[in-house]
Amino acid sequence: MALGPYPEKSWSLSKHREFIECRRKYFFSTFEQWGGWELTAPESKQKAYRLKKLSSLHAFLGTLVHREIAGALRGSLLTLDESLSRIKKSLLKGFDDSIKRAASWEMDPKNVIMFQEVYYQREKWDQEAVTLAVEELLDKARICLNNFMISDSLKLLKIEKCLPIEVEDRFPSFNLNGLKVFSIVDLLFKRSNGSFWIIDWKTGKPDGENDSRQLKLYSMYVSNRYCAKIEDIHCTDEFLLEGEKIDLSFTEEDISVEKQRIIFSNKKMEEYLEDVGLNKPKDVSQFPKKNDDNCHYCQFREICS
């Protein structure tokens, strides 16, 4: 199916957070990068697309740790040494891609890794710096995997012999008053009493309200996809770096309030559209940039003027 000149109209918590963080970043990430994967696209769009594909070291590590956890939950034997060996191999490949295959990344940013830290500070990354970074990241992975293996959630899963439900949708979403809302549920379980259990094993630090909102979105998706009552959906955030967890359940009122927040957020986003039906944005000049400390960590800073 041919894609249109503008992205499909949709909402996600990550898109909302970008919108709140900086309107200009939101423009680059949502609109300017669209179609940039085509070799015939304007260079400005190709550049924005490449920059959107940059990976931060810690986000990349989180993906690797999550992959090991998902494999273990689907029945693979998890041994710490073997997991760390696989993670180390992937990290070294990532650095190798980033340092030695920059030209290949330019042509194929979807399949060649480029670490944001390397892209913007290439002169820093000699062999000693790479070795040190890999060691630090492996230490973090070791802590996270150790805490996963001793987590209360994993113990309870084993006691109840819960297996994950395979979420069939490639990009899980639900419809809210005609608006597609993305909610990427990775690890969902059905308990022996018939209730649903969403567990989010996180490698980052707790983020308060945003973590709670994410679980509400997961709950909305599960309720919609599996015709489940909200009271039959339970959520757990496992913060693996700290070895702590938070259990949450929501009421219909909680979900109703969250739906209204989504609708309000979407309306604010629509104020930046020239054509709401087409999801066509206004000119980039109408998306103000926020000059603050976050600019130093933004993947789009190269094209932000």
C-alpha positions in Angstrom: 0.0 0.0 0.0 1.4 3.4 -1.0 2.0 5.8 1.8 0.6 9.3 1.5 2.6 12.6 1.7 1.7 13.0 5.4 1.7 10.5 8.3 -1.4 8.8 9.5 -3.1 10.8 12.2 -2.5 9.1 15.5 -1.6 9.6 19.1 0.9 8.0 21.5 2.3 8.9 24.8 5.8 9.2 23.3 4.5 11.6 20.7 2.7 13.6 23.4 5.9 13.8 25.4 7.8 15.1 22.4 5.1 17.7 21.8 5.4 18.9 25.4 9.2 18.8 25.4 9.6 20.9 22.3 7.3 21.7 19.4 10.2 21.8 16.9 11.4 18.4 17.9 7.8 17.1 17.5 7.8 18.6 14.0 11.0 16.9 13.0 10.1 13.5 14.6 6.5 13.4 13.2 6.4 15.3 10.0 9.8 16.2 8.5 11.1 12.7 8.7 8.1 11.3 7.0 9.0 9.7 3.7 12.7 10.3 4.3 13.4 6.6 3.8 12.8 7.1 0.1 16.0 7.9 -1.9 14.1 10.3 -4.0 12.9 12.3 -1.0 14.3 15.8 -0.4 17.6 15.7 1.5 16.0 17.6 4.4 13.6 14.7 4.9 16.3 12.1 4.5 18.4 13.8 7.1 15.5 14.1 9.6 14.7 10.4 9.0 18.3 9.4 9.6 18.4 11.4 12.8 15.2 9.9 14.1 16.8 6.5 13.7 19.7 7.4 16.0 19.9 5.1 19.1 21.1 6.3 22.5 23.3 3.8 24.3 21.0 3.3 27.2 17.9 2.9 25.1 19.7 0.4 23.0 20.8 -1.5 26.1 17.2 -1.5 27.3 16.1 -3.2 24.1 18.8 -5.9 24.5 17.9 -6.6 28.1 14.2 -6.7 27.3 14.9 -9.2 24.5 16.6 -11.5 26.9 13.7 -11.2 29.4 11.1 -11.8 26.7 13.0 -14.9 25.6 13.1 -16.3 29.1 9.4 -15.7 29.6 8.6 -17.5 26.4 10.5 -20.6 27.6 14.1 -20.0 26.8 16.7 -20.9 29.5 18.1 -17.7 30.8 21.7 -17.9 32.1 23.4 -14.7 33.1 26.7 -15.4 31.4 25.2 -16.3 28.1 22.8 -13.3 28.2 25.6 -10.9 28.9 27.7 -12.5 26.2 24.9 -11.9 23.7 24.4 -8.4 24.9 28.1 -7.6 24.7 28.2 -9.0 21.1 25.3 -6.7 20.2 26.9 -3.7 21.8 30.2 -4.2 20.1 28.4 -4.6 16.7 26.6 -1.4 17.5 29.9 0.5 18.1 31.4 -1.2 15.0 28.5 0.0 12.9 28.5 3.5 14.4 32.3 4.0 14.0 33.2 2.1 10.9 30.0 2.0 8.8 28.8 5.6 8.8 28.4 5.6 5.1 26.3 2.4 5.2 24.1 4.0 7.9 23.6 7.0 5.7 22.1 4.7 3.0 20.3 2.3 5.3 19.6 3.9 8.8 16.9 1.3 9.5 19.2 -1.6 9.5 22.6 -0.2 10.4 23.1 1.0 14.0 24.3 4.5 14.8 24.6 5.6 18.4 23.7 9.1 19.0 26.7 9.6 21.3 29.0 8.5 18.5 27.3 10.5 15.8 27.7 13.8 17.7 31.1 13.2 19.3 32.9 10.9 16.9 36.3 12.2 18.0 35.8 10.9 21.5 35.4 7.2 20.6 38.7 5.5 20.5 39.1 1.9 21.6 39.6 2.8 25.2 36.4 4.8 25.3 34.4 2.0 23.6 35.8 -0.6 26.0 34.9 1.5 29.0 31.4 2.2 27.8 30.7 -1.5 27.0 31.9 -2.4 30.5 29.6 0.2 32.1 26.7 -0.9 30.1 27.3 -4.6 30.9 27.4 -3.8 34.6 24.0 -2.2 34.2 22.7 -5.2 32.3 24.0 -7.5 34.9 22.2 -5.7 37.7 18.9 -5.6 35.6 19.1 -9.3 34.7 19.9 -10.3 38.3 17.0 -8.3 39.6 14.7 -9.8 37.0 15.7 -13.3 38.1 14.9 -12.6 41.7 11.9 -10.4 41.1 8.6 -11.1 42.9 6.8 -10.9 39.6 8.8 -13.7 38.0 8.4 -15.9 41.1 4.6 -15.4 41.0 4.5 -16.1 37.2 6.3 -19.4 37.9 4.0 -20.3 40.8 0.9 -19.7 38.7 2.5 -21.1 35.5 1.6 -18.1 33.5 2.7 -17.8 29.9 2.8 -14.6 27.9 -0.1 -13.9 25.5 1.4 -13.2 22.1 0.1 -9.8 21.0 -0.7 -10.4 17.4 -0.9 -6.8 16.3 2.4 -5.5 14.9 1.7 -2.0 16.2 -1.0 -2.4 18.9 -3.5 0.3 19.0 -7.1 1.1 19.9 -9.7 3.6 18.6 -10.7 6.5 20.8 -13.5 8.6 19.2 -12.0 8.0 15.7 -8.4 8.6 16.8 -5.9 5.8 16.5 -4.0 5.5 19.9 -0.9 3.4 19.9 -0.2 1.3 23.0 2.7 -1.1 22.5 2.0 -3.8 25.0 5.0 -6.2 25.0 4.5 -8.6 27.9 0.9 -9.6 28.7 -0.1 -12.6 30.8 -3.4 -14.3 31.8 -3.5 -15.5 35.4 -5.1 -18.6 36.7 -8.2 -16.6 37.9 -8.8 -15.3 34.4 -7.6 -11.8 35.0 -4.9 -10.1 32.8 -1.6 -9.0 34.1 0.6 -6.4 32.4 4.2 -6.4 33.6 6.6 -3.8 32.4 10.2 -4.6 33.2 12.1 -1.3 33.0 15.8 -0.6 32.8 15.4 3.1 33.3 14.6 5.2 36.4 11.0 5.6 37.6 9.2 8.4 35.9 6.2 8.9 38.1 3.1 10.1 36.3 4.4 9.0 32.8 4.8 5.4 34.0 1.3 5.4 35.4 -0.1 6.9 32.2 1.7 4.3 30.1 0.1 1.5 32.2 -3.3 3.1 31.7 -2.8 3.0 27.9 -1.8 -0.6 28.1 -5.0 -1.3 30.2 -7.1 0.5 27.6 -5.6 -1.6 24.8 -6.1 -4.9 26.7 -9.7 -4.0 27.6 -10.5 -3.1 24.0 -8.6 -6.0 22.3 -9.7 -8.8 24.7 -13.1 -7.4 25.9 -11.8 -7.3 29.5 -13.2 -5.3 32.3 -10.8 -2.7 33.7 -11.1 -4.2 37.2 -9.8 -7.5 35.7 -6.5 -5.9 34.5 -3.6 -5.6 36.9 -0.3 -3.8 36.2 3.2 -4.0 37.6 6.2 -1.8 36.9 9.4 -3.6 37.7 12.3 -1.2 37.9 15.2 -3.5 37.4 18.0 -1.1 38.1 16.7 -0.2 41.5 15.2 -3.7 42.3 11.9 -2.1 43.1 8.3 -2.6 41.8 5.0 -0.8 41.8 1.7 -2.6 41.5 -1.2 -0.6 40.0 -4.8 -1.2 39.2 -7.2 1.4 37.7 -10.9 2.2 37.9 -13.2 3.1 35.1 -13.0 6.7 36.4 -9.2 6.6 36.1 -9.5 5.5 32.5 -12.2 8.0 31.7 -10.0 10.8 32.9 -7.1 9.5 30.9 -9.2 9.4 27.7 -10.1 13.0 28.2 -6.4 13.9 28.6 -5.7 12.2 25.3 -8.5 14.0 23.5 -7.2 17.4 24.9 -3.6 16.6 23.9 -4.8 15.7 20.4 -6.7 18.9 20.1 -3.6 20.9 21.0 -1.6 19.0 18.4 -4.3 19.8 15.8 -3.7 23.5 16.4 -0.4 23.0 14.5 -2.0 21.5 11.4 -2.8 23.4 8.2 -5.2 20.7 7.2 -6.6 18.4 9.9 -8.1 16.0 7.5 -4.8 15.4 5.7 -2.8 15.7 8.9 -0.7 18.3 7.0 1.4 20.4 9.3 1.8 24.2 9.3 5.3 25.5 8.3 8.2 24.6 10.5 8.4 28.2 11.6 5.1 27.7 13.4 6.7 25.0 15.6 8.8 27.0 18.2 11.9 25.4 19.6 12.5 25.4 23.3 16.1 26.5 24.1 17.0 24.6 27.3 19.3 21.9 28.6 17.4 19.2 26.6 18.8 20.7 23.4 22.2 19.1 24.2 20.6 15.6 24.1 18.2 16.0 21.2 18.9 13.8 18.2 17.7 16.6 15.9 20.0 19.3 17.1 22.1 19.1 13.9 19.2 20.4 11.8 17.6 22.7 14.4 18.3 26.4 13.7 
